[in-house]
Amino acid sequence: MDGESFRPPNNPASAPINATPATVGCPHCAAQMAPKAAFCPACGWSMTPVPPLERAVAAAGYLPLIPAAVILFLPTYRRHLFVRFHAWQSIFLWIVFLSLTVVAMLLSNLAASSLMAFLLLGILASLGMLFLWFVLSLKAWQGERFALPFFGVLAARMR
Ligand SMILES: [Zn+2]
């Protein structure tokens, strides 16, 4: 010993050998998740690319009720959770919107004096639904598992 500290030989085996990380980051919102996660738990981003056909089908599923119902019955999409999620979300959304429309129409018949108010509300609700429809179709087309607060929770429970 001459005072100099002993340097261990540069051993390549001591370098980190963990090639697979414990978690992976979402490219969309940077949330961490298990490497094998199919979707980001935070924002719903698809971690495996969704093929264009399935994205188109999922987007078309937001047309009122019939396309989504057809998608859910088609054996082709029985195992495509991405497509089915959007189809279910579409169905729940349209059922609630159409039910509210019917209720509003009945109420406006009863209270004919406030017809203008109902008309105005109806126009606002329709515009809101149009906007929602546009956003949801776009998100589906982008391959995102975009979940609405209430409808998304319901849709996630369906298969
Ligand atoms: Zn995310």
Backbone and ligand atoms as CSV (ligand in chain L), in Angstrom:
chain,resi,resn,atom,element,x,y,z
A,1,MET,N,N,0.847,-1.199,0.000
A,1,MET,CA,C,0.000,0.000,0.000
A,1,MET,C,C,0.879,1.244,0.000
A,2,ASP,N,N,0.759,2.064,-1.011
A,2,ASP,CA,C,1.539,3.296,-1.065
A,2,ASP,C,C,0.644,4.524,-0.927
A,3,GLY,N,N,-0.569,4.369,-0.382
A,3,GLY,CA,C,-1.443,5.507,-0.162
A,3,GLY,C,C,-2.466,5.672,-1.263
A,4,GLU,N,N,-2.166,5.176,-2.455
A,4,GLU,CA,C,-3.171,5.294,-3.523
A,4,GLU,C,C,-4.265,4.256,-3.322
A,5,SER,N,N,-5.475,4.665,-3.508
A,5,SER,CA,C,-6.583,3.730,-3.305
A,5,SER,C,C,-6.587,2.693,-4.429
A,6,PHE,N,N,-6.979,1.535,-4.048
A,6,PHE,CA,C,-7.015,0.445,-5.004
A,6,PHE,C,C,-8.176,0.628,-5.977
A,7,ARG,N,N,-7.902,0.656,-7.300
A,7,ARG,CA,C,-8.978,0.790,-8.295
A,7,ARG,C,C,-9.377,-0.592,-8.784
A,8,PRO,N,N,-10.608,-0.931,-8.653
A,8,PRO,CA,C,-11.032,-2.228,-9.212
A,8,PRO,C,C,-10.956,-2.184,-10.736
A,9,PRO,N,N,-10.630,-3.302,-11.345
A,9,PRO,CA,C,-10.612,-3.318,-12.812
A,9,PRO,C,C,-11.993,-2.987,-13.374
A,10,ASN,N,N,-11.993,-2.293,-14.502
A,10,ASN,CA,C,-13.256,-1.910,-15.113
A,10,ASN,C,C,-13.983,-3.154,-15.599
A,11,ASN,N,N,-14.881,-3.587,-14.795
A,11,ASN,CA,C,-15.569,-4.839,-15.073
A,11,ASN,C,C,-16.900,-4.558,-15.779
A,12,PRO,N,N,-17.022,-5.009,-17.032
A,12,PRO,CA,C,-18.293,-4.739,-17.737
A,12,PRO,C,C,-19.482,-5.439,-17.103
A,13,ALA,N,N,-19.224,-6.510,-16.356
A,13,ALA,CA,C,-20.342,-7.236,-15.756
A,13,ALA,C,C,-21.001,-6.431,-14.642
A,14,SER,N,N,-20.256,-5.412,-14.119
A,14,SER,CA,C,-20.845,-4.632,-13.029
A,14,SER,C,C,-21.767,-3.533,-13.554
A,15,ALA,N,N,-21.765,-3.323,-14.900
A,15,ALA,CA,C,-22.673,-2.332,-15.473
A,15,ALA,C,C,-24.121,-2.795,-15.306
A,16,PRO,N,N,-25.056,-1.856,-15.274
A,16,PRO,CA,C,-26.467,-2.260,-15.127
A,16,PRO,C,C,-26.885,-3.182,-16.262
A,17,ILE,N,N,-27.443,-4.310,-15.896
A,17,ILE,CA,C,-27.828,-5.282,-16.915
A,17,ILE,C,C,-29.348,-5.322,-17.090
A,18,ASN,N,N,-30.064,-4.473,-16.350
A,18,ASN,CA,C,-31.519,-4.450,-16.491
A,18,ASN,C,C,-31.903,-3.779,-17.815
A,19,ALA,N,N,-32.018,-4.597,-18.851
A,19,ALA,CA,C,-32.375,-4.032,-20.159
A,19,ALA,C,C,-33.854,-3.681,-20.208
A,20,THR,N,N,-34.699,-4.462,-19.513
A,20,THR,CA,C,-36.138,-4.176,-19.518
A,20,THR,C,C,-36.474,-3.331,-18.294
A,21,PRO,N,N,-36.998,-2.120,-18.488
A,21,PRO,CA,C,-37.335,-1.268,-17.344
A,21,PRO,C,C,-38.552,-1.800,-16.598
A,22,ALA,N,N,-38.654,-1.443,-15.323
A,22,ALA,CA,C,-39.778,-1.899,-14.512
A,22,ALA,C,C,-41.077,-1.238,-14.973
A,23,THR,N,N,-40.949,0.009,-15.439
A,23,THR,CA,C,-42.136,0.707,-15.934
A,23,THR,C,C,-41.784,1.391,-17.245
A,24,VAL,N,N,-42.813,1.703,-18.021
A,24,VAL,CA,C,-42.614,2.489,-19.237
A,24,VAL,C,C,-43.461,3.750,-19.141
A,25,GLY,N,N,-42.997,4.795,-19.813
A,25,GLY,CA,C,-43.708,6.061,-19.762
A,25,GLY,C,C,-44.684,6.185,-20.915
A,26,CYS,N,N,-45.819,6.824,-20.648
A,26,CYS,CA,C,-46.806,7.085,-21.700
A,26,CYS,C,C,-46.285,8.217,-22.601
A,27,PRO,N,N,-46.294,8.021,-23.928
A,27,PRO,CA,C,-45.816,9.092,-24.813
A,27,PRO,C,C,-46.760,10.299,-24.833
A,28,HIS,N,N,-47.957,10.087,-24.318
A,28,HIS,CA,C,-48.979,11.133,-24.383
A,28,HIS,C,C,-48.985,11.980,-23.121
A,29,CYS,N,N,-48.930,11.336,-21.932
A,29,CYS,CA,C,-49.038,12.099,-20.687
A,29,CYS,C,C,-47.905,11.795,-19.715
A,30,ALA,N,N,-46.961,10.923,-20.108
A,30,ALA,CA,C,-45.773,10.614,-19.317
A,30,ALA,C,C,-46.063,9.834,-18.035
A,31,ALA,N,N,-47.268,9.302,-17.885
A,31,ALA,CA,C,-47.564,8.447,-16.735
A,31,ALA,C,C,-46.785,7.139,-16.856
A,32,GLN,N,N,-46.420,6.560,-15.720
A,32,GLN,CA,C,-45.660,5.316,-15.720
A,32,GLN,C,C,-46.603,4.136,-15.568
A,33,MET,N,N,-46.263,3.030,-16.268
A,33,MET,CA,C,-47.097,1.829,-16.165
A,33,MET,C,C,-46.244,0.604,-16.438
A,34,ALA,N,N,-46.824,-0.580,-16.221
A,34,ALA,CA,C,-46.117,-1.822,-16.506
A,34,ALA,C,C,-45.808,-1.893,-17.999
A,35,PRO,N,N,-44.623,-2.476,-18.358
A,35,PRO,CA,C,-44.233,-2.481,-19.782
A,35,PRO,C,C,-45.248,-3.161,-20.688
A,36,LYS,N,N,-46.033,-4.104,-20.146
A,36,LYS,CA,C,-46.945,-4.847,-21.003
A,36,LYS,C,C,-48.344,-4.238,-21.049
A,37,ALA,N,N,-48.556,-3.086,-20.392
A,37,ALA,CA,C,-49.884,-2.469,-20.384
A,37,ALA,C,C,-50.319,-2.129,-21.808
A,38,ALA,N,N,-51.557,-2.482,-22.136
A,38,ALA,CA,C,-52.066,-2.207,-23.486
A,38,ALA,C,C,-52.479,-0.746,-23.612
A,39,PHE,N,N,-52.960,-0.183,-22.501
A,39,PHE,CA,C,-53.415,1.204,-22.516
A,39,PHE,C,C,-52.866,1.946,-21.308
A,40,CYS,N,N,-52.610,3.241,-21.482
A,40,CYS,CA,C,-52.159,4.063,-20.365
A,40,CYS,C,C,-53.298,4.189,-19.349
A,41,PRO,N,N,-53.045,3.862,-18.076
A,41,PRO,CA,C,-54.114,3.950,-17.070
A,41,PRO,C,C,-54.527,5.395,-16.783
A,42,ALA,N,N,-53.650,6.338,-17.099
A,42,ALA,CA,C,-53.950,7.740,-16.781
A,42,ALA,C,C,-54.788,8.403,-17.873
A,43,CYS,N,N,-54.381,8.257,-19.127
A,43,CYS,CA,C,-55.072,8.986,-20.195
A,43,CYS,C,C,-55.695,8.064,-21.229
A,44,GLY,N,N,-55.438,6.774,-21.163
A,44,GLY,CA,C,-56.069,5.851,-22.095
A,44,GLY,C,C,-55.367,5.717,-23.420
A,45,TRP,N,N,-54.210,6.266,-23.550
A,45,TRP,CA,C,-53.442,6.159,-24.785
A,45,TRP,C,C,-53.134,4.694,-25.069
A,46,SER,N,N,-53.331,4.263,-26.297
A,46,SER,CA,C,-53.040,2.886,-26.672
A,46,SER,C,C,-51.535,2.698,-26.761
A,47,MET,N,N,-50.979,1.786,-25.951
A,47,MET,CA,C,-49.537,1.582,-25.922
A,47,MET,C,C,-49.088,0.671,-27.051
A,48,THR,N,N,-50.036,-0.048,-27.661
A,48,THR,CA,C,-49.733,-0.798,-28.871
A,48,THR,C,C,-50.509,-0.130,-29.994
A,49,PRO,N,N,-49.883,0.094,-31.140
A,49,PRO,CA,C,-50.585,0.829,-32.205
A,49,PRO,C,C,-51.851,0.101,-32.643
A,50,VAL,N,N,-52.942,0.836,-32.742
A,50,VAL,CA,C,-54.190,0.262,-33.215
A,50,VAL,C,C,-54.215,0.392,-34.738
A,51,PRO,N,N,-54.478,-0.713,-35.463
A,51,PRO,CA,C,-54.478,-0.646,-36.933
A,51,PRO,C,C,-55.514,0.356,-37.446
A,52,PRO,N,N,-55.258,0.981,-38.618
A,52,PRO,CA,C,-56.146,2.019,-39.151
A,52,PRO,C,C,-57.584,1.544,-39.308
A,53,LEU,N,N,-57.778,0.300,-39.736
A,53,LEU,CA,C,-59.144,-0.184,-39.952
A,53,LEU,C,C,-59.928,-0.163,-38.648
A,54,GLU,N,N,-59.292,-0.638,-37.568
A,54,GLU,CA,C,-59.991,-0.664,-36.294
A,54,GLU,C,C,-60.246,0.745,-35.762
A,55,ARG,N,N,-59.316,1.658,-36.049
A,55,ARG,CA,C,-59.526,3.038,-35.620
A,55,ARG,C,C,-60.702,3.650,-36.381
A,56,ALA,N,N,-60.799,3.332,-37.672
A,56,ALA,CA,C,-61.904,3.846,-38.488
A,56,ALA,C,C,-63.229,3.266,-38.014
A,57,VAL,N,N,-63.220,1.962,-37.698
A,57,VAL,CA,C,-64.440,1.314,-37.224
A,57,VAL,C,C,-64.879,1.931,-35.898
A,58,ALA,N,N,-63.915,2.146,-34.993
A,58,ALA,CA,C,-64.233,2.725,-33.685
A,58,ALA,C,C,-64.812,4.127,-33.855
A,59,ALA,N,N,-64.258,4.905,-34.794
A,59,ALA,CA,C,-64.761,6.265,-35.025
A,59,ALA,C,C,-66.159,6.220,-35.617
A,60,ALA,N,N,-66.380,5.297,-36.552
A,60,ALA,CA,C,-67.708,5.177,-37.178
A,60,ALA,C,C,-68.747,4.723,-36.156
A,61,GLY,N,N,-68.285,4.033,-35.114
A,61,GLY,CA,C,-69.190,3.555,-34.075
A,61,GLY,C,C,-69.859,4.664,-33.296
A,62,TYR,N,N,-69.418,5.916,-33.487
A,62,TYR,CA,C,-70.047,7.026,-32.768
A,62,TYR,C,C,-71.231,7.611,-33.524
A,63,LEU,N,N,-71.490,7.112,-34.751
A,63,LEU,CA,C,-72.730,7.494,-35.434
A,63,LEU,C,C,-73.889,6.942,-34.609
A,64,PRO,N,N,-75.053,7.606,-34.625
A,64,PRO,CA,C,-76.121,7.219,-33.707
A,64,PRO,C,C,-76.499,5.741,-33.739
A,65,LEU,N,N,-76.205,5.068,-32.656
A,65,LEU,CA,C,-76.678,3.750,-32.237
A,65,LEU,C,C,-76.439,2.582,-33.182
A,66,ILE,N,N,-76.887,2.666,-34.448
A,66,ILE,CA,C,-76.912,1.459,-35.273
A,66,ILE,C,C,-75.503,0.921,-35.575
A,67,PRO,N,N,-74.546,1.767,-36.018
A,67,PRO,CA,C,-73.205,1.217,-36.279
A,67,PRO,C,C,-72.583,0.563,-35.041
A,68,ALA,N,N,-72.738,1.194,-33.886
A,68,ALA,CA,C,-72.158,0.644,-32.660
A,68,ALA,C,C,-72.791,-0.700,-32.316
A,69,ALA,N,N,-74.123,-0.791,-32.477
A,69,ALA,CA,C,-74.810,-2.048,-32.188
A,69,ALA,C,C,-74.337,-3.142,-33.134
A,70,VAL,N,N,-74.163,-2.790,-34.412
A,70,VAL,CA,C,-73.684,-3.768,-35.403
A,70,VAL,C,C,-72.286,-4.239,-35.024
A,71,ILE,N,N,-71.412,-3.273,-34.642
A,71,ILE,CA,C,-70.032,-3.609,-34.270
A,71,ILE,C,C,-70.019,-4.614,-33.117
A,72,LEU,N,N,-70.884,-4.372,-32.117
A,72,LEU,CA,C,-70.872,-5.226,-30.935
A,72,LEU,C,C,-71.369,-6.635,-31.255
A,73,PHE,N,N,-72.169,-6.749,-32.323
A,73,PHE,CA,C,-72.687,-8.071,-32.672
A,73,PHE,C,C,-71.786,-8.814,-33.650
A,74,LEU,N,N,-70.929,-8.073,-34.343
A,74,LEU,CA,C,-70.062,-8.709,-35.336
A,74,LEU,C,C,-69.024,-9.590,-34.645
A,75,PRO,N,N,-68.919,-10.860,-35.075
A,75,PRO,CA,C,-67.900,-11.729,-34.460
A,75,PRO,C,C,-66.477,-11.236,-34.707
A,76,THR,N,N,-66.275,-10.471,-35.792
A,76,THR,CA,C,-64.934,-9.959,-36.110
A,76,THR,C,C,-64.359,-9.145,-34.962
A,77,TYR,N,N,-65.223,-8.404,-34.264
A,77,TYR,CA,C,-64.726,-7.486,-33.243
A,77,TYR,C,C,-64.995,-7.994,-31.826
A,78,ARG,N,N,-65.288,-9.284,-31.718
A,78,ARG,CA,C,-65.610,-9.822,-30.405
A,78,ARG,C,C,-64.436,-9.693,-29.439
A,79,ARG,N,N,-63.221,-9.703,-29.973
A,79,ARG,CA,C,-62.049,-9.649,-29.092
A,79,ARG,C,C,-61.307,-8.327,-29.172
A,80,HIS,N,N,-61.824,-7.391,-29.962
A,80,HIS,CA,C,-61.141,-6.100,-30.090
A,80,HIS,C,C,-61.658,-5.143,-29.021
A,81,LEU,N,N,-60.967,-5.116,-27.884
A,81,LEU,CA,C,-61.458,-4.318,-26.753
A,81,LEU,C,C,-61.460,-2.833,-27.074
A,82,PHE,N,N,-60.543,-2.401,-27.928
A,82,PHE,CA,C,-60.495,-0.979,-28.293
A,82,PHE,C,C,-61.774,-0.576,-29.020
A,83,VAL,N,N,-62.131,-1.369,-30.038
A,83,VAL,CA,C,-63.332,-1.077,-30.825
A,83,VAL,C,C,-64.577,-1.194,-29.954
A,84,ARG,N,N,-64.619,-2.249,-29.134
A,84,ARG,CA,C,-65.810,-2.495,-28.313
A,84,ARG,C,C,-65.989,-1.405,-27.253
A,85,PHE,N,N,-64.877,-0.940,-26.691
A,85,PHE,CA,C,-64.982,0.123,-25.689
A,85,PHE,C,C,-65.673,1.351,-26.288
A,86,HIS,N,N,-65.221,1.746,-27.482
A,86,HIS,CA,C,-65.802,2.937,-28.107
A,86,HIS,C,C,-67.253,2.694,-28.508
A,87,ALA,N,N,-67.550,1.481,-28.965
A,87,ALA,CA,C,-68.926,1.162,-29.356
A,87,ALA,C,C,-69.863,1.252,-28.153
A,88,TRP,N,N,-69.432,0.686,-27.014
A,88,TRP,CA,C,-70.257,0.747,-25.802
A,88,TRP,C,C,-70.429,2.185,-25.329
A,89,GLN,N,N,-69.341,2.934,-25.355
A,89,GLN,CA,C,-69.426,4.321,-24.895
A,89,GLN,C,C,-70.407,5.108,-25.777
A,90,SER,N,N,-70.331,4.850,-27.089
A,90,SER,CA,C,-71.242,5.492,-28.035
A,90,SER,C,C,-72.688,5.135,-27.716
A,91,ILE,N,N,-72.956,3.861,-27.471
A,91,ILE,CA,C,-74.335,3.409,-27.214
A,91,ILE,C,C,-74.887,4.068,-25.953
A,92,PHE,N,N,-74.109,4.070,-24.880
A,92,PHE,CA,C,-74.587,4.678,-23.628
A,92,PHE,C,C,-74.862,6.165,-23.823
A,93,LEU,N,N,-73.959,6.809,-24.530
A,93,LEU,CA,C,-74.090,8.250,-24.744
A,93,LEU,C,C,-75.349,8.566,-25.550
A,94,TRP,N,N,-75.549,7.841,-26.636
A,94,TRP,CA,C,-76.703,8.111,-27.497
A,94,TRP,C,C,-78.007,7.771,-26.794
A,95,ILE,N,N,-78.021,6.689,-26.022
A,95,ILE,CA,C,-79.256,6.309,-25.312
A,95,ILE,C,C,-79.650,7.424,-24.346
A,96,VAL,N,N,-78.673,7.936,-23.591
A,96,VAL,CA,C,-78.972,9.008,-22.638
A,96,VAL,C,C,-79.418,10.268,-23.382
A,97,PHE,N,N,-78.713,10.610,-24.457
A,97,PHE,CA,C,-79.057,11.828,-25.203
A,97,PHE,C,C,-80.457,11.715,-25.803
A,98,LEU,N,N,-80.768,10.579,-26.422
A,98,LEU,CA,C,-82.077,10.420,-27.061
A,98,LEU,C,C,-83.184,10.358,-26.015
A,99,SER,N,N,-82.920,9.716,-24.864
A,99,SER,CA,C,-83.918,9.681,-23.790
A,99,SER,C,C,-84.212,11.085,-23.302
A,100,LEU,N,N,-83.156,11.869,-23.097
A,100,LEU,CA,C,-83.340,13.249,-22.630
A,100,LEU,C,C,-84.112,14.066,-23.672
A,101,THR,N,N,-83.852,13.808,-24.947
A,101,THR,CA,C,-84.576,14.511,-26.015
A,101,THR,C,C,-86.066,14.205,-25.938
A,102,VAL,N,N,-86.401,12.915,-25.756
A,102,VAL,CA,C,-87.809,12.517,-25.678
A,102,VAL,C,C,-88.469,13.161,-24.462
A,103,VAL,N,N,-87.780,13.116,-23.307
A,103,VAL,CA,C,-88.330,13.719,-22.087
A,103,VAL,C,C,-88.553,15.216,-22.289
A,104,ALA,N,N,-87.585,15.878,-22.911
A,104,ALA,CA,C,-87.706,17.320,-23.142
A,104,ALA,C,C,-88.882,17.623,-24.060
A,105,MET,N,N,-89.100,16.778,-25.066
A,105,MET,CA,C,-90.226,16.985,-25.983
A,105,MET,C,C,-91.551,16.828,-25.252
A,106,LEU,N,N,-91.632,15.806,-24.383
A,106,LEU,CA,C,-92.866,15.598,-23.615
A,106,LEU,C,C,-93.115,16.783,-22.692
A,107,LEU,N,N,-92.070,17.232,-22.018
A,107,LEU,CA,C,-92.207,18.360,-21.090
A,107,LEU,C,C,-92.620,19.626,-21.843
A,108,SER,N,N,-92.066,19.831,-23.025
A,108,SER,CA,C,-92.384,21.043,-23.774
A,108,SER,C,C,-93.841,21.022,-24.234
A,109,ASN,N,N,-94.408,19.819,-24.425
A,109,ASN,CA,C,-95.838,19.716,-24.748
A,109,ASN,C,C,-96.700,20.106,-23.559
A,110,LEU,N,N,-96.244,19.697,-22.364
A,110,LEU,CA,C,-97.003,20.014,-21.152
A,110,LEU,C,C,-96.934,21.495,-20.837
A,111,ALA,N,N,-95.725,22.053,-20.982
A,111,ALA,CA,C,-95.530,23.467,-20.654
A,111,ALA,C,C,-95.321,24.244,-21.945
A,112,ALA,N,N,-96.416,24.389,-22.709
A,112,ALA,CA,C,-96.318,25.003,-24.032
A,112,ALA,C,C,-95.911,26.472,-23.951
A,113,SER,N,N,-96.143,27.091,-22.789
A,113,SER,CA,C,-95.829,28.513,-22.662
A,113,SER,C,C,-94.322,28.761,-22.723
A,114,SER,N,N,-93.530,27.770,-22.280
A,114,SER,CA,C,-92.078,27.964,-22.276
A,114,SER,C,C,-91.432,27.220,-23.435
A,115,LEU,N,N,-92.135,27.194,-24.560
A,115,LEU,CA,C,-91.649,26.464,-25.731
A,115,LEU,C,C,-90.301,26.996,-26.215
A,116,MET,N,N,-90.175,28.322,-26.168
A,116,MET,CA,C,-88.927,28.933,-26.640
A,116,MET,C,C,-87.729,28.474,-25.820
A,117,ALA,N,N,-87.956,28.381,-24.495
A,117,ALA,CA,C,-86.869,27.952,-23.613
A,117,ALA,C,C,-86.447,26.529,-23.956
A,118,PHE,N,N,-87.423,25.658,-24.206
A,118,PHE,CA,C,-87.116,24.274,-24.560
A,118,PHE,C,C,-86.379,24.205,-25.889
A,119,LEU,N,N,-86.840,25.047,-26.829
A,119,LEU,CA,C,-86.217,25.084,-28.149
A,119,LEU,C,C,-84.750,25.485,-28.030
A,120,LEU,N,N,-84.526,26.511,-27.212
A,120,LEU,CA,C,-83.167,27.030,-27.021
A,120,LEU,C,C,-82.281,25.966,-26.369
A,121,LEU,N,N,-82.841,25.325,-25.310
A,121,LEU,CA,C,-82.093,24.260,-24.623
A,121,LEU,C,C,-81.799,23.112,-25.572
A,122,GLY,N,N,-82.803,22.801,-26.405
A,122,GLY,CA,C,-82.633,21.709,-27.362
A,122,GLY,C,C,-81.507,21.997,-28.336
A,123,ILE,N,N,-81.452,23.242,-28.820
A,123,ILE,CA,C,-80.397,23.628,-29.762
A,123,ILE,C,C,-79.040,23.547,-29.072
A,124,LEU,N,N,-78.959,24.044,-27.844
A,124,LEU,CA,C,-77.698,24.003,-27.092
A,124,LEU,C,C,-77.252,22.561,-26.869
A,125,ALA,N,N,-78.207,21.692,-26.457
A,125,ALA,CA,C,-77.877,20.282,-26.199
A,125,ALA,C,C,-77.413,19.600,-27.476
A,126,SER,N,N,-78.062,19.944,-28.597
A,126,SER,CA,C,-77.682,19.327,-29.863
A,126,SER,C,C,-76.283,19.761,-30.278
A,127,LEU,N,N,-75.994,21.033,-30.088
A,127,LEU,CA,C,-74.652,21.534,-30.412
A,127,LEU,C,C,-73.610,20.850,-29.540
A,128,GLY,N,N,-73.931,20.692,-28.241
A,128,GLY,CA,C,-73.017,20.018,-27.319
A,128,GLY,C,C,-72.761,18.586,-27.746
A,129,MET,N,N,-73.839,17.916,-28.150
A,129,MET,CA,C,-73.718,16.525,-28.582
A,129,MET,C,C,-72.902,16.433,-29.865
A,130,LEU,N,N,-73.095,17.383,-30.759
A,130,LEU,CA,C,-72.347,17.418,-32.021
A,130,LEU,C,C,-70.851,17.565,-31.738
A,131,PHE,N,N,-70.542,18.455,-30.799
A,131,PHE,CA,C,-69.149,18.689,-30.418
A,131,PHE,C,C,-68.538,17.421,-29.816
A,132,LEU,N,N,-69.295,16.804,-28.896
A,132,LEU,CA,C,-68.846,15.582,-28.229
A,132,LEU,C,C,-68.613,14.474,-29.257
A,133,TRP,N,N,-69.546,14.372,-30.183
A,133,TRP,CA,C,-69.465,13.383,-31.249
A,133,TRP,C,C,-68.179,13.565,-32.043
A,134,PHE,N,N,-67.897,14.829,-32.405
A,134,PHE,CA,C,-66.697,15.150,-33.160
A,134,PHE,C,C,-65.440,14.753,-32.383
A,135,VAL,N,N,-65.381,15.147,-31.107
A,135,VAL,CA,C,-64.200,14.865,-30.284
A,135,VAL,C,C,-63.996,13.353,-30.129
A,136,LEU,N,N,-65.082,12.636,-29.820
A,136,LEU,CA,C,-64.984,11.196,-29.575
A,136,LEU,C,C,-64.551,10.448,-30.831
A,137,SER,N,N,-65.122,10.822,-31.979
A,137,SER,CA,C,-64.740,10.170,-33.235
A,137,SER,C,C,-63.267,10.423,-33.534
A,138,LEU,N,N,-62.847,11.660,-33.306
A,138,LEU,CA,C,-61.450,12.027,-33.552
A,138,LEU,C,C,-60.512,11.226,-32.660
A,139,LYS,N,N,-60.870,11.125,-31.359
A,139,LYS,CA,C,-60.020,10.389,-30.412
A,139,LYS,C,C,-59.945,8.923,-30.806
A,140,ALA,N,N,-61.085,8.349,-31.209
A,140,ALA,CA,C,-61.094,6.942,-31.632
A,140,ALA,C,C,-60.209,6.771,-32.856
A,141,TRP,N,N,-60.308,7.727,-33.793
A,141,TRP,CA,C,-59.506,7.652,-35.014
A,141,TRP,C,C,-58.022,7.777,-34.699
A,142,GLN,N,N,-57.675,8.523,-33.651
A,142,GLN,CA,C,-56.275,8.681,-33.256
A,142,GLN,C,C,-55.770,7.477,-32.463
A,143,GLY,N,N,-56.633,6.493,-32.246
A,143,GLY,CA,C,-56.219,5.302,-31.532
A,143,GLY,C,C,-56.192,5.481,-30.031
A,144,GLU,N,N,-56.906,6.479,-29.531
A,144,GLU,CA,C,-56.902,6.760,-28.105
A,144,GLU,C,C,-58.145,6.163,-27.455
A,145,ARG,N,N,-57.924,5.555,-26.298
A,145,ARG,CA,C,-59.046,4.984,-25.552
A,145,ARG,C,C,-59.625,6.090,-24.669
A,146,PHE,N,N,-60.208,7.074,-25.327
A,146,PHE,CA,C,-60.684,8.275,-24.640
A,146,PHE,C,C,-61.976,7.960,-23.893
A,147,ALA,N,N,-61.958,8.125,-22.558
A,147,ALA,CA,C,-63.107,7.755,-21.739
A,147,ALA,C,C,-63.782,8.995,-21.170
A,148,LEU,N,N,-65.075,9.115,-21.397
A,148,LEU,CA,C,-65.854,10.179,-20.768
A,148,LEU,C,C,-66.042,9.823,-19.298
A,149,PRO,N,N,-66.259,10.828,-18.423
A,149,PRO,CA,C,-66.352,10.549,-16.989
A,149,PRO,C,C,-67.317,9.424,-16.630
A,150,PHE,N,N,-68.571,9.524,-16.995
A,150,PHE,CA,C,-69.565,8.543,-16.560
A,150,PHE,C,C,-69.686,7.401,-17.567
A,151,PHE,N,N,-69.787,7.763,-18.832
A,151,PHE,CA,C,-70.011,6.781,-19.890
A,151,PHE,C,C,-68.791,5.874,-20.082
A,152,GLY,N,N,-67.606,6.442,-19.891
A,152,GLY,CA,C,-66.393,5.670,-20.047
A,152,GLY,C,C,-66.286,4.585,-19.000
A,153,VAL,N,N,-66.722,4.890,-17.769
A,153,VAL,CA,C,-66.676,3.910,-16.683
A,153,VAL,C,C,-67.610,2.752,-16.999
A,154,LEU,N,N,-68.810,3.092,-17.487
A,154,LEU,CA,C,-69.771,2.046,-17.870
A,154,LEU,C,C,-69.211,1.202,-19.006
A,155,ALA,N,N,-68.665,1.891,-20.011
A,155,ALA,CA,C,-68.171,1.190,-21.203
A,155,ALA,C,C,-67.025,0.256,-20.845
A,156,ALA,N,N,-66.174,0.676,-19.882
A,156,ALA,CA,C,-65.025,-0.128,-19.503
A,156,ALA,C,C,-65.464,-1.428,-18.828
A,157,ARG,N,N,-66.685,-1.410,-18.237
A,157,ARG,CA,C,-67.168,-2.621,-17.559
A,157,ARG,C,C,-67.737,-3.620,-18.548
A,158,MET,N,N,-68.105,-3.133,-19.736
A,158,MET,CA,C,-68.679,-4.038,-20.740
A,158,MET,C,C,-67.535,-4.697,-21.509
A,159,ARG,N,N,-67.896,-5.747,-22.232
A,159,ARG,CA,C,-66.875,-6.401,-23.047
A,159,ARG,C,C,-67.433,-6.632,-24.448
L,1,ZN,ZN,ZN,-51.062,8.592,-20.741
